[in-house]
Amino acid sequence: MNTLEALYFPGIKIFSASQAALLLVFDKLHILGLIEETADTKADIFTRHGFCQAIPPSPLGEHRKRFVQLITDIARRRDDYAAQLSALTIANLHRSSKEIEDSSRSLAAQLLSNGPFGGKEQHTAPLWQERLLLALADQLDREEEEIALQLARSKYNETKMFQALHGNPVQETSLALETLLQLRIRQNPLANNAVTAQLAAWTRLYQSATQRPNTKIFLTTRQEFADHILEGYREKQNHEAPQFLSLPLPATLGHEEQQIVATVKNFRKENEPLRSEIAAAMFPGTAQETQPVVAMWTEAIANMFPKKTAGRMELRLYDLSKLPATDLLGVSNSCSGEVLAVIH
């Protein structure tokens, strides 16, 4: 069977139901970690089941424990660090790239001056500004997901109660799908400067990794990051990057991680030959005619994930073979990223 792997960027974890749907297509996602792993590192459920693999960045060494404490503190004390950082991040969105870089260094200095990286520590910890920025972006995304789930659960229960009180037939619906709708309502597009800053942080940290996977597919779930790369391609090549494939996916696989794992494994088992054909079609220039296999894939998705309860999203693939994503992002000594995949 053809195996299909991709480099997921610029996120640092798979944590949402919509992100997990990518595991129906890809056998493994390579994801840049913030810190090096140690013997006591506890992997997330998707890594434990072999769906994801962490890319170790340059080691923090003696600073690792302090950085973990800082990120844990940020996650727990939302009324302190996270609130201040969120407000300052929003304020930065209308500044120039240079001002963002200067202010994020200043912000980090304020945050760390009395924290675990206080004093001279902050100047010697490698790429700590980049790690902090990516950690904060991940934390804010998770908070949006949690709020969306709370709003969806409230609306879901209210709808069910209303239908029952009025004697109406209970409409087939999905809490997971309602959550996704709430998330899309709440999720504002990232400003260009924020996109640039986050991609720059990810690129510098990825560049520091000593073992970078030679994956031909770069994958993102945010259109803003894909647009940044596609615009760079258009400017340098004087034409748009050609889109050569589009695949439907369920918009959500639910919220229970164990159930998501079981669903992914079951779909892979039931559709192993089809997934092999899809893997072969994921690269431009293949002789294989893609229309029949895409039709079979669409049918398989419809059978296992009805649109009414699971929703739909689209995985679009673009041909970057003439100018790979690594070149567009400025990653040296690398030749991966000939295909850009994005959820739409």
C-alpha positions, 0 to 999 in steps of 0.5 A: 500500500502507498503510504501518505505523509505530510508536514503539518504547519504552522500548528504544533498539535492536532486537537480539534475534530476538524483537524482529526479528519485529515487522518482519514487521508494521511497515514502520518502527520509530521508536526514541529514540536516546541521542545525536545522530548525526554524520557518522561514526555507524555505523548498525545493520543494521536502520536501514541497511535502512530497518526502523528510524529513530533519533529524535535527542534533545537534543544532547550537543554537546561532551559527546557524545564523552565519553558514547560513551567512557563507554558503551563502557567500561561494555560492555567492563569488565563486571567493573567498572562493569557489575557494580557498576551491576547490583548497585545496580540490583537493590538499588534495586528495592524502594525508593520512586520518590523513593529510586530517583531520588536513588540513581540520581543518586548512583550516576551521580555515583560512576560519573562522578566519576573518569570522562569526566564527572568534576567540573563536566562531569556537571552541564552535560551535558543529561539524562545521568542519563536517557541513562545509565539507558537505556544500562544497561538496554539493556546488561543486556538484551543480557547476558541475551540472550548468556547465554541463547544460550550456555545454549541452544547447550550444551543444543541440542548436548547433545540432538543428541549424546544422540539420536545416541548412542542411535540415536533419530531426531533431533527437529526443533528450533531453536537460536533457539527454545531460546535464546528458552526459556532467555531466558524462564526467566532473565528476571525481571519488572521491579519496579514501581519499576524500570519507573517509573524507566525509563519516566520516563527515556525520557519525559524524553529523548523530550520533549527530541527536537525532531523527534518522529514523529506515530505513532499506535502505541506499541510495547513488547516488555515486558508490564511497561511496557504494564501501567504504561500500561494501569493509568494508563488504567484509573485515569483512565477508570474502565474497562479499555482495550479490546483490539481486535486480536491477531496471531500472530508467530513467537517468533524469526527466528534469530540471524544478522542478515543472515538476519533481514533476508533473511527479513523482506524475503522475507515482506514481498514474498510477503505485500504485499497481506495486510500492507496489509490488516493495516495498515488493521486496526491502528486501532480504529474501522475499518469493516473486518471483521478476522476474515478478514484475521487468519485469512489472516495466521495462515495466512501465519505458519504457512506460513513459520514453523512453530510447532515451530521458530519458536515463537509470540508474540502481538501485542496492540493496545489502543485508547487513543484517549480517552487517548493514551499520550503523555498517560499518560506526560506527554509534552507537545505531542504527540498520538500514541499512540492505540494501544498494542501489546505482545508477549505 
